[in-house]
Amino acid sequence: MDSNLFLTFLHFSDEILRIFEIVLYGTLQLGIGLLGVMTYVVLKTTKRLNVPIKILMVFIIVLSALIFVWGLFSSRVVMIMMPLYVALFCLAVFYWIQKKRKSGVLEVSPRTWKFASIAAALISVTTILAGLKAYFIDDPNTLHWVVQSQKRQEKSIREVKEDTRQVKETNGQMAMALAVSLSNQNSMRSSLNTVQSALEIANRKNEELERKLAATNRTVNRSAATINTVQRNQEATQEKVEAVVAKVDTVKAVVSAVILPDTARTDSARTIEPADTPKPAERKKGGLFRVFRRRD
């Protein structure tokens, strides 16, 4: 029994799936047997059943017995047991409705009963046919599955060819895009070479400017050294001038000390002359020729 054929949502380990398959197989075998027996009991004990329900019950009894016996030799038949549980549910519901209707508790019109019977029969037959399809048509050992598999392979081949064509078109577009990209790369490479040559020229100019700057720095350093020498010479000259000025001040002081007493004596002799000393006689005007003047 392969549970993956009808329960594709199961994703367990192989050991758990094996245990689940064994339990499911036994449960479904027991259920299908009980389904046939209960259907037979209902068919025998219930009176005045409609013809569609009787046909449905007989069909369920025969199919249940066939599947029960067949399931003892092939566990794959369990795949069509599960849809029969739907038929069992429908049968139980109709049996309950029939008992309630006969006891007078539930009133169901013949038209409603007929419609419900036909719906239940269709549901049961549809589920059973779905189970049979799952076993016979989806079985890899059947001719139908082989034919369908071949058709699926042809469809897959067509899809692969279409995918291959699309891939070729995509490759062509990618080749064109690659060619454009290569041309762009070449232009970018030429631009990069131009920029690189410009950078080399700029680097050479920078080196030349650096050499000039170094020469200028050396000249400035020499000028600074010369200025420092001149400053030191000026300071030495200033010190010499200050020394000479100090000597001159000393000489002035000495000269002042020597000359000052004589000046003081002269001033004192000038001051002791008497104030009433007679002045010398004034010379008369005319001089020698005054005797020739006319007397009044």
KOLVO-257796 format. One record per residue (C-alpha): x negated, y, z negated. Coordinates in steps of 0.001 Angstrom, whole numbers, padded with zeros to 6 digits. Last residue first. Layout:
<balums>
px=X	py=Y	pz=Z
...
</balums>
This chain:
<balums>
px=-076334	py=181421	pz=-020535
px=-079539	py=179893	pz=-019607
px=-080081	py=178742	pz=-016155
px=-081917	py=175461	pz=-015771
px=-085493	py=175562	pz=-014572
px=-086748	py=174421	pz=-017876
px=-084601	py=171207	pz=-017552
px=-086697	py=170064	pz=-014592
px=-088833	py=167589	pz=-016489
px=-085960	py=165612	pz=-017890
px=-082640	py=166622	pz=-016672
px=-080646	py=164639	pz=-019164
px=-082003	py=164447	pz=-022525
px=-083418	py=161249	pz=-023681
px=-081713	py=159951	pz=-026742
px=-083781	py=159752	pz=-029759
px=-084326	py=156257	pz=-031142
px=-081767	py=155049	pz=-033641
px=-082440	py=155568	pz=-037233
px=-082291	py=152434	pz=-039446
px=-079055	py=152589	pz=-041409
px=-078054	py=148872	pz=-040975
px=-081260	py=147621	pz=-042410
px=-082655	py=144416	pz=-040663
px=-082019	py=141329	pz=-042837
px=-079666	py=139625	pz=-040282
px=-082138	py=139357	pz=-037501
px=-084694	py=137785	pz=-039753
px=-082036	py=135191	pz=-040847
px=-081123	py=134333	pz=-037262
px=-084720	py=133835	pz=-036334
px=-085237	py=131577	pz=-039369
px=-082177	py=129419	pz=-038503
px=-083285	py=128975	pz=-034938
px=-086663	py=127821	pz=-036132
px=-085019	py=125284	pz=-038557
px=-082637	py=123799	pz=-035819
px=-085285	py=122965	pz=-033237
px=-086769	py=119856	pz=-034912
px=-083585	py=118190	pz=-036185
px=-081787	py=118968	pz=-032975
px=-084624	py=117427	pz=-031047
px=-084464	py=114295	pz=-033209
px=-080705	py=114011	pz=-032793
px=-080959	py=114571	pz=-029118
px=-083659	py=111900	pz=-028906
px=-081431	py=109428	pz=-030787
px=-078492	py=110238	pz=-028563
px=-080717	py=109705	pz=-025557
px=-081808	py=106322	pz=-026992
px=-078192	py=105301	pz=-027500
px=-077391	py=106418	pz=-023993
px=-080326	py=104346	pz=-022732
px=-079064	py=101284	pz=-024670
px=-075536	py=101832	pz=-023350
px=-076932	py=102088	pz=-019851
px=-078872	py=098845	pz=-020382
px=-075741	py=097084	pz=-021668
px=-073783	py=098387	pz=-018728
px=-076498	py=097158	pz=-016387
px=-076304	py=093694	pz=-017986
px=-072494	py=093721	pz=-017696
px=-072744	py=094865	pz=-014117
px=-075239	py=092087	pz=-013404
px=-072853	py=089537	pz=-014987
px=-070012	py=090909	pz=-012921
px=-072136	py=090764	pz=-009793
px=-073018	py=087127	pz=-010547
px=-069351	py=086284	pz=-011163
px=-068410	py=087971	pz=-007910
px=-071081	py=085974	pz=-006092
px=-069770	py=082726	pz=-007630
px=-066211	py=083674	pz=-006632
px=-067409	py=084436	pz=-003136
px=-069125	py=081030	pz=-003014
px=-065916	py=079350	pz=-004225
px=-063875	py=081282	pz=-001693
px=-066241	py=080201	pz=001060
px=-065994	py=076565	pz=-000112
px=-062210	py=076823	pz=-000227
px=-062181	py=078280	pz=003268
px=-064313	py=075384	pz=004493
px=-061916	py=072904	pz=002802
px=-058952	py=074710	pz=004339
px=-060570	py=074515	pz=007735
px=-061138	py=070778	pz=007244
px=-057543	py=070352	pz=006071
px=-056305	py=072291	pz=009075
px=-058260	py=069974	pz=011339
px=-056811	py=066942	pz=009540
px=-053317	py=068408	pz=009846
px=-053834	py=069011	pz=013530
px=-054952	py=065395	pz=013930
px=-051901	py=064234	pz=011979
px=-049599	py=066385	pz=014124
px=-051088	py=064848	pz=017254
px=-050599	py=061366	pz=015768
px=-047028	py=062238	pz=014787
px=-046307	py=063424	pz=018314
px=-047706	py=060136	pz=019621
px=-045467	py=058237	pz=017181
px=-042423	py=060259	pz=018185
px=-043060	py=059476	pz=021819
px=-043619	py=055801	pz=020996
px=-040391	py=055763	pz=018999
px=-038514	py=057307	pz=021895
px=-039936	py=054612	pz=024146
px=-038904	py=051950	pz=021606
px=-035421	py=053472	pz=021307
px=-035079	py=053335	pz=025060
px=-036224	py=049720	pz=025022
px=-033886	py=048908	pz=022125
px=-030985	py=050472	pz=023969
px=-031819	py=048370	pz=026980
px=-031975	py=045299	pz=024737
px=-028617	py=046182	pz=023156
px=-027037	py=046581	pz=026558
px=-028416	py=043182	pz=027542
px=-027168	py=041708	pz=024248
px=-023700	py=043167	pz=024824
px=-023680	py=041596	pz=028246
px=-024823	py=038279	pz=026770
px=-022177	py=038569	pz=024011
px=-019507	py=039126	pz=026620
px=-020729	py=036101	pz=028523
px=-020875	py=034045	pz=025310
px=-017318	py=035102	pz=024464
px=-016181	py=034037	pz=027881
px=-017979	py=030730	pz=027421
px=-016435	py=030322	pz=023948
px=-013000	py=031033	pz=025379
px=-013569	py=028389	pz=028008
px=-014801	py=025934	pz=025377
px=-011756	py=026672	pz=023188
px=-009515	py=025994	pz=026147
px=-011390	py=022790	pz=026851
px=-011139	py=021799	pz=023171
px=-007412	py=022541	pz=023181
px=-006992	py=020430	pz=026282
px=-008993	py=017628	pz=024668
px=-006909	py=017918	pz=021475
px=-003751	py=017644	pz=023538
px=-005159	py=014601	pz=025256
px=-006065	py=013139	pz=021857
px=-002593	py=013863	pz=020525
px=-001117	py=012172	pz=023551
px=-003353	py=009181	pz=022951
px=-002309	py=009124	pz=019296
px=001313	py=009315	pz=020330
px=000789	py=006341	pz=022578
px=-001062	py=004456	pz=019821
px=001619	py=005382	pz=017278
px=004328	py=004133	pz=019607
px=002425	py=000910	pz=020199
px=002452	py=000123	pz=016474
px=-000588	py=-000678	pz=014302
px=-001208	py=002931	pz=013208
px=002195	py=002982	pz=011458
px=003815	py=006387	pz=011893
px=006518	py=004980	pz=014175
px=007334	py=001806	pz=012249
px=007003	py=002730	pz=008565
px=007668	py=006462	pz=008473
px=010356	py=006026	pz=011120
px=012055	py=003379	pz=008999
px=011987	py=005731	pz=006000
px=013466	py=008565	pz=008038
px=016130	py=006168	pz=009342
px=017024	py=005337	pz=005738
px=017246	py=009010	pz=004832
px=019463	py=009776	pz=007808
px=021745	py=006784	pz=007162
px=022246	py=007823	pz=003535
px=022882	py=011477	pz=004356
px=025292	py=010599	pz=007155
px=027209	py=008169	pz=004939
px=027409	py=010718	pz=002131
px=028745	py=013369	pz=004514
px=031338	py=010924	pz=005955
px=032505	py=009962	pz=002469
px=032684	py=013603	pz=001330
px=034850	py=014527	pz=004318
px=037158	py=011546	pz=003732
px=037513	py=012339	pz=000042
px=038274	py=015987	pz=000794
px=040981	py=014963	pz=003291
px=042398	py=012353	pz=000947
px=042795	py=014996	pz=-001788
px=040838	py=014499	pz=-004952
px=042485	py=014617	pz=-008351
px=040180	py=013755	pz=-011217
px=041448	py=012392	pz=-014525
px=044057	py=010175	pz=-012904
px=042294	py=006926	pz=-013702
px=041975	py=006079	pz=-010000
px=040459	py=009457	pz=-009196
px=037989	py=009268	pz=-012048
px=036884	py=005800	pz=-010944
px=036534	py=006899	pz=-007309
px=034579	py=010025	pz=-008252
px=032152	py=007951	pz=-010344
px=031721	py=005434	pz=-007507
px=031174	py=008267	pz=-005082
px=028445	py=009769	pz=-007241
px=026777	py=006394	pz=-007740
px=026837	py=005694	pz=-003994
px=025295	py=009069	pz=-003207
px=022535	py=008449	pz=-005749
px=021860	py=004999	pz=-004341
px=021716	py=006416	pz=-000814
px=019144	py=008930	pz=-001976
px=017261	py=006089	pz=-003597
px=017196	py=004461	pz=-000197
px=014857	py=007193	pz=001019
px=012214	py=005869	pz=-001404
px=012431	py=002327	pz=-000190
px=011277	py=003087	pz=003350
px=007667	py=003648	pz=002320
px=007799	py=000538	pz=000168
px=007631	py=-001475	pz=003385
px=003888	py=-000967	pz=003286
px=003627	py=-003491	pz=000456
px=004014	py=-006348	pz=002881
px=004879	py=-009913	pz=001791
px=007133	py=-009298	pz=-001238
px=008329	py=-006059	pz=000367
px=010002	py=-008030	pz=003147
px=012261	py=-009821	pz=000676
px=013262	py=-006588	pz=-001013
px=013511	py=-004755	pz=002320
px=015912	py=-007329	pz=003742
px=018000	py=-007495	pz=000573
px=018240	py=-003712	pz=000415
px=019115	py=-003505	pz=004119
px=021936	py=-006017	pz=003792
px=023372	py=-004426	pz=000661
px=023019	py=-000866	pz=001990
px=024765	py=-001764	pz=005262
px=027571	py=-003498	pz=003370
px=027972	py=-000444	pz=001165
px=028038	py=001933	pz=004126
px=030616	py=-000192	pz=005938
px=032787	py=-000262	pz=002819
px=032421	py=003505	pz=002419
px=033393	py=004102	pz=006044
px=036435	py=001787	pz=005649
px=037844	py=003582	pz=002665
px=037999	py=001759	pz=-000618
px=041304	py=000362	pz=-001837
px=039907	py=-001719	pz=-004664
px=036569	py=-001469	pz=-006422
px=035226	py=-004588	pz=-008123
px=033723	py=-006380	pz=-005124
px=032137	py=-003384	pz=-003380
px=030903	py=-001960	pz=-006645
px=029274	py=-005269	pz=-007552
px=027651	py=-005577	pz=-004089
px=026314	py=-002042	pz=-004300
px=024977	py=-002732	pz=-007773
px=023160	py=-005849	pz=-006554
px=021650	py=-004137	pz=-003505
px=020493	py=-001123	pz=-005489
px=019133	py=-003325	pz=-008268
px=016897	py=-005056	pz=-005739
px=015753	py=-001744	pz=-004272
px=015001	py=-000424	pz=-007740
px=012945	py=-003465	pz=-008730
px=010872	py=-003219	pz=-005561
px=010560	py=000529	pz=-006018
px=009315	py=000170	pz=-009571
px=006847	py=-002581	pz=-008705
px=005363	py=-000646	pz=-005794
px=005215	py=002584	pz=-007747
px=003361	py=000928	pz=-010600
px=000888	py=-000696	pz=-008200
px=000435	py=002490	pz=-006182
px=-000175	py=004580	pz=-009306
px=-002808	py=002151	pz=-010532
px=-004578	py=002305	pz=-007156
px=-004326	py=006084	pz=-007019
px=-005908	py=006350	pz=-010468
px=-008791	py=004080	pz=-009428
px=-009320	py=005874	pz=-006087
px=-009660	py=009290	pz=-007733
px=-006863	py=011813	pz=-007466
px=-005568	py=014194	pz=-004807
px=-001880	py=013443	pz=-004290
px=-000126	py=015952	pz=-002027
px=-000084	py=013529	pz=000888
px=002501	py=011304	pz=-000730
px=003964	py=009363	pz=002198
px=000945	py=007965	pz=004043
px=-001459	py=008856	pz=001198
px=000216	py=006211	pz=-000976
px=-001376	py=003408	pz=001004
px=000000	py=000000	pz=000000
</balums>
